[in-house]
Amino acid sequence: MRTIGIWLLGGMVLAEEPATVVHPGESFEEGRTVVWTPVFQAGWDAMNAELGGPPEASGGELNRQLDHFRWKPEKVMPDDRWKVWAGRASTKLFEQVNTEAAEFLLEDEGPFQEVIPTRPNGIAFYSLLDAQVDFVTPFYESRKWPLKFKTADGEKTEVKFWGVAGSDSGFFRQSVRVLSWRPSREYHALELLCLDAGLGNVVLFLPPEPMSFSKACRWVRVWRGGWNEKEGKYAAGDDRLLHDEDRLRVPYLKFHSSADLAGRLKGARIYGNDGDPWEITTARQRVEFELDERGARVRAVAEGGMDPFSGGPDYVPRDFSFDRPFFVFLWRDEAAWPYFAAWVGDVEGMEKFAR
């Protein structure tokens, strides 16, 4: 597995570090890059399980959404590439978790920071995702030409990109699914097939307007579910294959994000036990992501805790350029949700094109 790290590259475009949402229905700023992964949700669910399930009162709307989020982790998360731990918060638990995480990652040290309770009998969770997906057919790096990426405020930046164009595009018809192409509404979506079905594929969606992760996932869910139902008509809007002269252009992405989420998850949580009320005291998430012509790599770690008693013939080539804000997903077949999602709303993580 290729190493995932935090990258400091010469020529890297400087922008704000990506923001984080912990639930796909949360709103976010259009002009920021934003990440969502159910890694935090997996830890949250494990925390609730320590007290017998979701609370009777969640303490806040975002807490309630997390408490009642419906998903199937075994279908959503990549095979054997995620883990979650939960239990009474203690240094012993933390050391055990970090040791097991280091072994899981084949590294000398674990990635977690300790959840330190402020009161006795606090609950802590630790969750981890580490996955790499490789395209069935690697794409090409553009060395001569830049991609002009246009942000929401209209600013354009020339960045490095990968993809395919010209007579080579038809060669990718078995490894690229055209999920949707609506030039009249200025949106399109593609699924780039990867080698390991247990890790899923890369989905790219350039929407007609900003939308939440939940809404974007609903659209993509419909397209993916119906992709095999009809082949579509050659050169028509529902043509599902990539053809010669079609153009695919995607900016290189390398970014990391970190977020302290505890301030957004305040409120008294009532479980109907002796510890009531409980309150979230720790909630953190860190994500590292990379997307290039070979595939995608993601690592996400989250920690959290709460304390008791707190408070063709006429074929027109199509242009599948991702040159303005778009979504990128890592998504398994037959899963209702992706295990990683990003809204690429600015040039954070892109590399300037050097002329």
Phi, psi and chi 1 to 4 in degrees:
 res  aa     phi    psi   chi1   chi2   chi3   chi4
   1 MET       -  133.6  177.3  173.5  -71.4      -
   2 ARG   -69.2  147.5  -70.9 -169.3  -72.1  -90.4
   3 THR   -75.9  137.2  -60.4      -      -      -
   4 ILE  -102.6  131.0  -56.1  175.5      -      -
   5 GLY  -140.5 -171.6      -      -      -      -
   6 ILE  -101.2  122.7  -63.7  177.0      -      -
   7 TRP  -102.4  136.9  -56.3  -90.5      -      -
   8 LEU  -122.9   98.2  -61.4  173.7      -      -
   9 LEU  -108.5  138.0  -62.1  179.9      -      -
  10 GLY   -62.4  136.5      -      -      -      -
  11 GLY    85.7    0.0      -      -      -      -
  12 MET   -67.0  135.6 -177.2   70.8   74.8      -
  13 VAL   -68.0  134.6  174.4      -      -      -
  14 LEU   -93.9  127.8  -62.8  178.2      -      -
  15 ALA  -152.4  177.0      -      -      -      -
  16 GLU   -65.5  144.7  -72.4 -174.3  -78.9      -
  17 GLU   -60.7  142.7 -178.8  176.3  -59.7      -
  18 PRO   -54.0  143.5  -28.6   36.5      -      -
  19 ALA   -83.9  171.8      -      -      -      -
  20 THR  -131.2  136.3  -62.8      -      -      -
  21 VAL  -116.2  146.9  -63.1      -      -      -
  22 VAL  -103.5   -9.5  -65.9      -      -      -
  23 HIS  -134.0  138.4 -174.4  -81.8      -      -
  24 PRO   -65.6  -15.2   23.0  -34.1      -      -
  25 GLY   -86.1   -7.3      -      -      -      -
  26 GLU   -65.1  142.6  -79.7 -169.6  -88.4      -
  27 SER   -81.4  159.9   60.0      -      -      -
  28 PHE  -153.0  167.1   54.0   80.6      -      -
  29 GLU   -74.3  130.0  -64.4  179.4   36.2      -
  30 GLU   -60.4  -34.7  175.8 -171.8   -4.6      -
  31 GLY   -87.0   12.3      -      -      -      -
  32 ARG  -115.6  151.9  -68.4  -79.3  -57.8  -82.7
  33 THR   -80.9  135.0  -68.4      -      -      -
  34 VAL  -135.3  141.1 -175.1      -      -      -
  35 VAL  -120.0  148.8  -62.2      -      -      -
  36 TRP  -141.2  135.1  171.9   68.6      -      -
  37 THR  -146.7  140.7  170.0      -      -      -
  38 PRO   -75.6   13.1   24.7  -33.3      -      -
  39 VAL   -58.5  -44.7  169.8      -      -      -
  40 PHE   -64.2  -40.2 -173.0   87.9      -      -
  41 GLN   -60.2  -40.2 -177.4   71.3   54.5      -
  42 ALA   -60.7  -42.4      -      -      -      -
  43 GLY   -67.3  -40.1      -      -      -      -
  44 TRP   -60.4  -45.0 -173.8  -87.4      -      -
  45 ASP   -62.2  -41.2  -68.0  -13.5      -      -
  46 ALA   -65.2  -37.0      -      -      -      -
  47 MET   -62.3  -46.4  177.0 -175.4   69.3      -
  48 ASN   -62.8  -38.1  -82.4  -21.9      -      -
  49 ALA   -61.9  -29.0      -      -      -      -
  50 GLU   -63.6  -22.4  -73.5  -67.7  -50.6      -
  51 LEU  -113.1   19.8  -65.7  176.7      -      -
  52 GLY    92.6    4.3      -      -      -      -
  53 GLY   125.6 -176.4      -      -      -      -
  54 PRO   -57.2  150.5  -24.2   34.8      -      -
  55 PRO   -74.4  164.8   29.5  -36.3      -      -
  56 GLU   -72.0  -33.3  -60.6  169.1    4.8      -
  57 ALA  -134.0  127.8      -      -      -      -
  58 SER   -86.2  -26.3  -62.7      -      -      -
  59 GLY    97.7   -7.9      -      -      -      -
  60 GLY   176.8  162.2      -      -      -      -
  61 GLU   -66.2  -43.8  178.3   57.8   25.3      -
  62 LEU   -65.7  -41.1 -178.6   54.9      -      -
  63 ASN   -57.5  -43.4  -62.7   36.2      -      -
  64 ARG   -62.6  -41.9 -173.4 -165.7   65.9   78.5
  65 GLN   -61.9  -40.7  -69.2  176.2  -30.5      -
  66 LEU   -67.7  -40.2  -69.1  169.5      -      -
  67 ASP   -63.0  -28.0  -72.6  -27.6      -      -
  68 HIS  -118.9   19.0  -61.9  -74.0      -      -
  69 PHE   -68.8  129.1 -177.1   69.4      -      -
  70 ARG  -104.7  119.7  -64.3  -68.5  176.3 -100.3
  71 TRP  -157.8  168.5   66.3  -51.3      -      -
  72 LYS  -120.2   93.6  -63.1  179.8  178.4  179.6
  73 PRO   -53.0  -38.2  -23.9   33.6      -      -
  74 GLU   -65.7  -23.2   68.1  -79.6    0.3      -
  75 LYS   -92.7  -33.4  -73.2 -173.9  174.1  -67.2
  76 VAL   -80.2  -47.4  170.8      -      -      -
  77 MET   -78.3  149.3  -58.3  -60.1  -78.0      -
  78 PRO   -70.4  141.8   26.5  -34.6      -      -
  79 ASP   -52.3  124.5  -75.2  -10.6      -      -
  80 ASP    59.5   18.9  -57.7  -39.1      -      -
  81 ARG  -120.7   21.7  -62.0  -48.0  -50.6  154.9
  82 TRP  -148.7  154.7   67.6  -71.6      -      -
  83 LYS  -149.2  154.3  -69.6 -177.8   73.9   68.4
  84 VAL  -143.5  142.2   61.9      -      -      -
  85 TRP  -131.4  148.4  -59.1  -98.4      -      -
  86 ALA  -155.1  151.1      -      -      -      -
  87 GLY   170.9 -171.8      -      -      -      -
  88 ARG   -64.7  128.9  -66.1  -67.2  173.8  177.6
  89 ALA   -65.0  126.0      -      -      -      -
  90 SER  -164.8  161.0   66.5      -      -      -
  91 THR   -64.3  -34.1  -61.7      -      -      -
  92 LYS   -61.6  -46.2 -179.0  178.8  179.2 -179.5
  93 LEU   -61.4  -46.0  173.5   65.3      -      -
  94 PHE   -58.4  -46.9  165.7   68.5      -      -
  95 GLU   -64.7  -38.5  -68.7  175.2  -13.8      -
  96 GLN   -63.8  -46.5  172.8 -165.6  -23.4      -
  97 VAL   -62.5  -46.3  166.6      -      -      -
  98 ASN   -65.4  -35.1 -123.2   11.0      -      -
  99 THR   -65.7  -45.2  -63.0      -      -      -
 100 GLU   -66.9  -36.5  -67.1  179.0    6.9      -
 101 ALA   -66.9  -39.5      -      -      -      -
 102 ALA   -61.8  -41.8      -      -      -      -
 103 GLU   -64.5  -40.7  -66.5  173.8   -6.7      -
 104 PHE   -61.1  -40.7  177.2   78.8      -      -
 105 LEU   -87.2   -6.1  -62.7  170.5      -      -
 106 LEU    58.9   43.4  -58.6  178.5      -      -
 107 GLU  -126.9  166.4  -64.3 -177.6   -6.7      -
 108 ASP   -74.2  -30.6  -65.7  -27.1      -      -
 109 GLU  -130.2  151.4  -62.6 -179.3   -6.5      -
 110 GLY   -77.8  163.3      -      -      -      -
 111 PRO   -93.4   -3.6   35.4  -35.6      -      -
 112 PHE   -89.6  156.2  -66.7  110.3      -      -
 113 GLN  -106.8  144.0  -59.2  169.7   12.1      -
 114 GLU   -69.3  137.5 -175.7  174.7    1.3      -
 115 VAL   -88.2  113.0  174.7      -      -      -
 116 ILE  -104.7  115.3  -59.0  175.3      -      -
 117 PRO   -71.5  152.0   28.9  -34.9      -      -
 118 THR   -97.3  -11.3   59.1      -      -      -
 119 ARG  -140.1  157.9  -61.0 -165.6  177.6 -167.1
 120 PRO   -61.4  150.1  -22.1   33.3      -      -
 121 ASN    70.0   23.7  -62.6  -41.5      -      -
 122 GLY   -67.8  157.6      -      -      -      -
 123 ILE  -106.6  139.4  -58.3  -67.4      -      -
 124 ALA  -128.5  148.8      -      -      -      -
 125 PHE  -132.1  153.1   74.9   77.2      -      -
 126 TYR  -137.7  129.9  -59.3   87.3      -      -
 127 SER  -135.1  151.5   50.5      -      -      -
 128 LEU  -145.8  138.2  168.8   65.6      -      -
 129 LEU  -131.8  133.5  163.2   68.6      -      -
 130 ASP  -147.0  105.1 -174.9   69.4      -      -
 131 ALA  -140.9  148.7      -      -      -      -
 132 GLN  -133.6  127.5  172.6 -176.7  -51.1      -
 133 VAL  -116.1  136.1  -64.8      -      -      -
 134 ASP  -115.0  131.6  -65.1  -52.4      -      -
 135 PHE   -61.7  145.4  -66.1  135.3      -      -
 136 VAL   -56.2  -43.4  169.3      -      -      -
 137 THR  -127.4  113.5  -52.5      -      -      -
 138 PRO   -60.0  146.3  -22.8   34.6      -      -
 139 PHE   -92.0 -167.5  -65.8   87.6      -      -
 140 TYR  -116.2  144.1  -52.7  123.1      -      -
 141 GLU   -83.5  134.7  175.3 -173.4   -3.6      -
 142 SER   -87.3  113.4  174.8      -      -      -
 143 ARG   -97.8  -22.0  -68.0 -174.3  171.5   88.7
 144 LYS   -99.2  -27.7  -66.8 -175.9  177.2  179.9
 145 TRP  -125.8  143.4  -52.8  104.3      -      -
 146 PRO   -92.7  168.6   35.1  -36.1      -      -
 147 LEU  -107.9  128.7  175.9   69.4      -      -
 148 LYS   -88.9  102.7  -68.1 -176.0  178.4 -180.0
 149 PHE   -89.4  125.3 -170.3   86.6      -      -
 150 LYS  -105.5  117.3 -177.1  179.3  179.2 -179.7
 151 THR   -81.1  175.8   56.7      -      -      -
 152 ALA   -61.4  -29.8      -      -      -      -
 153 ASP   -85.5    5.4   59.9    8.7      -      -
 154 GLY    90.5   -4.3      -      -      -      -
 155 GLU   -73.5  136.0 -177.2  177.6  -11.1      -
 156 LYS  -111.8  137.3  -67.7 -177.0  178.2  179.8
 157 THR  -130.3  133.4  -57.0      -      -      -
 158 GLU   -81.9  119.3  -69.1 -171.6  -14.5      -
 159 VAL  -127.5  161.9  -60.4      -      -      -
 160 LYS   -74.3  147.0  -66.1 -175.7   63.8  176.1
 161 PHE  -145.7  167.1   75.3   93.5      -      -
 162 TRP  -129.4  164.4   54.0  -90.6      -      -
 163 GLY   158.1 -145.3      -      -      -      -
 164 VAL  -159.4  152.5   65.1      -      -      -
 165 ALA  -156.9  170.1      -      -      -      -
 166 GLY    70.1 -148.8      -      -      -      -
 167 SER   -70.4  -13.3   59.1      -      -      -
 168 ASP   -77.6  -18.7  -72.4  -22.5      -      -
 169 SER   -61.6  -38.5  -63.5      -      -      -
 170 GLY   -61.3  -24.6      -      -      -      -
 171 PHE   -65.3  -21.1  177.5   68.2      -      -
 172 PHE   -96.6    9.6  -71.7   82.7      -      -
 173 ARG   -65.4  -23.4   68.8  178.7   55.5 -160.6
 174 GLN   -87.7   -6.9  -61.2  -58.3  -41.8      -
 175 SER  -124.1    3.5   56.6      -      -      -
 176 VAL  -128.5  125.4  175.0      -      -      -
 177 ARG  -104.6  126.1  -65.5  174.2  179.1  172.8
 178 VAL   -85.2  102.7  179.1      -      -      -
 179 LEU   -75.6  -38.4  -62.2 -180.0      -      -
 180 SER  -159.9  143.1 -175.7      -      -      -
 181 TRP  -145.6  108.2  178.3   60.7      -      -
 182 ARG  -130.0   79.2  -65.6  -66.9 -176.8  -90.0
 183 PRO   -61.0  -30.6   22.4  -33.4      -      -
 184 SER   -66.4  -27.5   62.0      -      -      -
 185 ARG  -106.4    4.2  -65.1 -170.2   58.9 -169.2
 186 GLU    60.6   47.7  -61.2 -175.8  -23.2      -
 187 TYR  -144.4  155.8   71.1   81.4      -      -
 188 HIS  -157.6  161.0   50.7 -100.4      -      -
 189 ALA  -147.0  139.1      -      -      -      -
 190 LEU  -130.6  151.6  -59.0  177.7      -      -
 191 GLU  -118.2  121.3 -177.1  165.9    6.7      -
 192 LEU  -100.1  114.2  -47.5 -177.5      -      -
 193 LEU   -72.8  143.5  -57.6 -171.1      -      -
 194 CYS  -119.5  168.4  -61.7      -      -      -
 195 LEU   -73.4  -34.7  -69.0  171.1      -      -
 196 ASP  -108.3  111.0 -171.0  -23.2      -      -
 197 ALA   -62.0  -28.4      -      -      -      -
 198 GLY   -69.0  -15.7      -      -      -      -
 199 LEU  -105.5   -8.5  -61.3  179.5      -      -
 200 GLY    82.3 -166.2      -      -      -      -
 201 ASN  -126.2  172.3  -59.6  -42.4      -      -
 202 VAL   -98.0  126.9  173.5      -      -      -
 203 VAL  -114.9  131.3  176.1      -      -      -
 204 LEU  -118.6  131.6  -57.0  171.3      -      -
 205 PHE  -137.5  113.5  171.7   30.7      -      -
 206 LEU   -97.5  106.1 -171.0  147.0      -      -
 207 PRO   -83.4  163.7   33.9  -36.0      -      -
 208 PRO   -75.2  -18.4   27.9  -35.4      -      -
 209 GLU  -159.8  161.7   58.1 -169.0   24.8      -
 210 PRO   -61.5  144.4  -22.2   33.5      -      -
 211 MET  -153.6  165.1   58.3 -179.1   67.0      -
 212 SER   -72.6  165.4   68.3      -      -      -
 213 PHE   -62.1  -36.9  -74.6  105.1      -      -
 214 SER   -60.1  -46.6  -73.0      -      -      -
 215 LYS   -67.8  -43.5 -176.6  175.0 -179.4  179.2
 216 ALA   -60.0  -41.0      -      -      -      -
 217 CYS   -64.6  -36.8  -73.0      -      -      -
 218 ARG   -62.4  -44.8  -74.9 -162.0  -60.5  -89.9
 219 TRP   -61.3  -50.5  -73.8   33.1      -      -
 220 VAL   -64.4  -37.3  172.9      -      -      -
 221 ARG   -58.3  -42.7 -163.4  179.2  -64.6  130.6
 222 VAL   -64.9  -46.4  170.3      -      -      -
 223 TRP   -64.1  -42.8  -64.8  -30.9      -      -
 224 ARG   -66.3  -40.4  -65.6 -176.3   87.0 -144.7
 225 GLY   -65.5  -28.9      -      -      -      -
 226 GLY  -101.0    3.3      -      -      -      -
 227 TRP   -61.5  -38.7 -168.8   84.6      -      -
 228 ASN   -87.0   -2.6  -72.4  -39.3      -      -
 229 GLU   -75.3  -26.8  -66.5  178.7    4.2      -
 230 LYS  -152.6  146.3   59.2  178.3 -178.8  177.5
 231 GLU   -81.5  -23.6  -64.0 -179.0   -0.8      -
 232 GLY    85.9  164.5      -      -      -      -
 233 LYS   -98.3  134.7 -177.4  179.2  178.7 -178.6
 234 TYR   -56.3  130.1 -180.0   73.2      -      -
 235 ALA    72.3    5.0      -      -      -      -
 236 ALA   -96.7  175.4      -      -      -      -
 237 GLY   -65.5  -22.7      -      -      -      -
 238 ASP  -100.4   16.1   62.1   -9.7      -      -
 239 ASP   -63.0  121.4 -171.5  -15.8      -      -
 240 ARG   -95.4    2.0  -56.4  -57.0  178.3   92.5
 241 LEU  -114.8  157.1  -57.1  175.6      -      -
 242 LEU   -90.2  136.4 -157.5   65.9      -      -
 243 HIS  -124.0  165.8  -58.8  -65.6      -      -
 244 ASP   -52.4  139.0  -72.0  -10.6      -      -
 245 GLU    81.2  -12.4  -53.3  -53.1  -36.1      -
 246 ASP   -62.9  154.1  -76.3  -17.9      -      -
 247 ARG  -126.3  129.4 -178.0  168.8   65.6  166.5
 248 LEU  -121.4  126.1  167.7   62.1      -      -
 249 ARG  -137.5  124.7  -60.3 -173.9  -59.8  166.5
 250 VAL  -134.3  129.6 -175.2      -      -      -
 251 PRO   -68.9  146.0   23.2  -32.6      -      -
 252 TYR   -64.6  140.5  -77.2   88.8      -      -
 253 LEU  -130.4  132.1  -65.1  175.0      -      -
 254 LYS  -146.5  113.0  -71.9 -176.1  178.9 -180.0
 255 PHE  -151.1  163.3   59.8   71.8      -      -
 256 HIS  -134.4  151.0   70.9  -83.0      -      -
 257 SER  -137.9  151.1   69.0      -      -      -
 258 SER  -141.3  144.1   58.8      -      -      -
 259 ALA  -147.5  137.4      -      -      -      -
 260 ASP  -100.9  114.6 -171.9  -27.6      -      -
 261 LEU  -106.0   -2.5  -52.7  163.7      -      -
 262 ALA   -59.7  -36.0      -      -      -      -
 263 GLY   -64.6  -21.1      -      -      -      -
 264 ARG   -91.4   -2.4  -69.3  152.4   59.3 -179.6
 265 LEU  -124.4   30.8  -61.5  167.7      -      -
 266 LYS   -75.6  159.9  -67.9  -65.9 -174.9 -178.2
 267 GLY   131.1  151.1      -      -      -      -
 268 ALA   -75.9  127.1      -      -      -      -
 269 ARG  -109.0  124.8  -61.0  169.5   59.0   76.3
 270 ILE  -110.2  115.5  -52.1  -61.2      -      -
 271 TYR  -104.4   -7.6  -73.2   85.4      -      -
 272 GLY    78.2   30.9      -      -      -      -
 273 ASN  -131.7 -175.4   61.4   31.8      -      -
 274 ASP   -67.6  -16.9  -67.9  -21.4      -      -
 275 GLY   -86.9   -6.2      -      -      -      -
 276 ASP   -61.2  145.1  -70.6  -25.0      -      -
 277 PRO   -85.2  151.2   33.2  -35.5      -      -
 278 TRP  -101.1  154.6  -64.5   75.2      -      -
 279 GLU  -144.5  138.6 -175.0  169.2    3.8      -
 280 ILE   -67.3  125.8  -59.5  -61.5      -      -
 281 THR  -114.1  -22.3   55.9      -      -      -
 282 THR  -136.9  131.4  -56.7      -      -      -
 283 ALA  -157.4  107.3      -      -      -      -
 284 ARG  -134.5  152.0  -61.1 -175.5  -65.7 -104.8
 285 GLN  -148.1  139.7 -179.4  175.5  -82.3      -
 286 ARG  -131.5  135.2  -63.3  174.7  -60.5  -74.4
 287 VAL  -132.1  137.8  174.4      -      -      -
 288 GLU  -123.9  131.7  -60.7  169.3    1.4      -
 289 PHE  -140.3  144.3  179.2   71.8      -      -
 290 GLU  -143.3  136.6  177.4  179.6   -1.0      -
 291 LEU  -135.3  124.0  178.4   68.2      -      -
 292 ASP  -145.3 -168.5   60.1   26.4      -      -
 293 GLU   -68.3  -13.2   74.7  -84.3   14.2      -
 294 ARG   -94.4  -26.5  -62.4  168.8  -62.4  169.8
 295 GLY   156.2 -152.3      -      -      -      -
 296 ALA  -137.7  151.1      -      -      -      -
 297 ARG  -136.3  137.3  -74.3  146.4  -63.5  -80.1
 298 VAL  -141.6  138.9   60.7      -      -      -
 299 ARG  -132.6  130.8  175.7  175.1  -65.6 -179.8
 300 ALA  -135.9  135.1      -      -      -      -
 301 VAL  -130.2  143.1  -63.3      -      -      -
 302 ALA  -139.5  145.3      -      -      -      -
 303 GLU  -133.0  149.0  -53.9  106.8    3.3      -
 304 GLY  -160.5  163.6      -      -      -      -
 305 GLY  -166.0  159.1      -      -      -      -
 306 MET  -141.1  151.7   60.8 -180.0  177.0      -
 307 ASP  -114.1  148.7  -71.7  -14.0      -      -
 308 PRO   -80.2  163.4   31.1  -35.4      -      -
 309 PHE    52.6   46.3  -51.8  111.8      -      -
 310 SER  -114.5  -48.5  -59.0      -      -      -
 311 GLY   116.9      -      -      -      -      -
 312 GLY       - -113.3      -      -      -      -
 313 PRO   -58.0  -41.3  -28.8   34.1      -      -
 314 ASP  -120.2   44.2  -64.9  -47.5      -      -
 315 TYR   -71.3  128.8 -175.9   65.8      -      -
 316 VAL  -101.6  117.4  177.6      -      -      -
 317 PRO   -54.7  139.9  -25.9   35.3      -      -
 318 ARG   -98.2  148.0  -67.7  166.7  -65.4  176.7
 319 ASP  -111.0  104.0 -174.0   -6.0      -      -
 320 PHE   -99.2   63.6  -62.7  104.9      -      -
 321 SER   -93.8  133.7  -65.7      -      -      -
 322 PHE  -103.4   71.5  -67.0   83.4      -      -
 323 ASP  -109.1   14.3   55.0   -0.1      -      -
 324 ARG  -147.9  173.4   58.4 -178.9  173.3   82.3
 325 PRO   -49.1  135.4  -32.9   39.2      -      -
 326 PHE  -149.3  167.0   65.0   96.6      -      -
 327 PHE   -98.8  147.1  -71.7   97.6      -      -
 328 VAL  -130.9  133.5   55.1      -      -      -
 329 PHE  -126.9  149.8  -56.5   99.2      -      -
 330 LEU  -110.4  119.7  -60.5 -176.5      -      -
 331 TRP  -144.3  126.2 -153.4  -37.7      -      -
 332 ARG   -82.3  154.0  -63.4 -178.0   65.5 -169.3
 333 ASP   -62.8  141.6  -73.4  -18.9      -      -
 334 GLU    65.5   11.7  -59.9 -178.6    3.6      -
 335 ALA   -93.8  141.3      -      -      -      -
 336 ALA   -76.6  -22.8      -      -      -      -
 337 TRP  -133.5  152.9  -63.2   95.4      -      -
 338 PRO   -76.7  160.8   30.7  -35.9      -      -
 339 TYR   -97.1   -4.5   63.1   85.5      -      -
 340 PHE  -151.4  141.2  173.8   79.2      -      -
 341 ALA  -146.8  144.0      -      -      -      -
 342 ALA  -141.2  139.3      -      -      -      -
 343 TRP  -100.4  114.9  164.4 -104.5      -      -
 344 VAL   -90.7   89.6 -176.0      -      -      -
 345 GLY   -99.4  -11.1      -      -      -      -
 346 ASP  -142.6 -167.7   59.6   15.1      -      -
 347 VAL   -97.7   16.3  -67.8      -      -      -
 348 GLU   -58.5  127.7  167.8   62.7   24.6      -
 349 GLY    88.6   -8.2      -      -      -      -
 350 MET   -89.1  154.8  -61.7 -176.9 -167.8      -
 351 GLU  -110.2  127.2 -170.7  173.1   -9.2      -
 352 LYS   -58.6  143.5  -75.7 -175.3  177.5  178.6
 353 PHE   -79.7  125.7 -175.2   82.6      -      -
 354 ALA   -95.3  119.8      -      -      -      -
 355 ARG   -87.9      -  -69.1 -175.3  176.8  -83.5
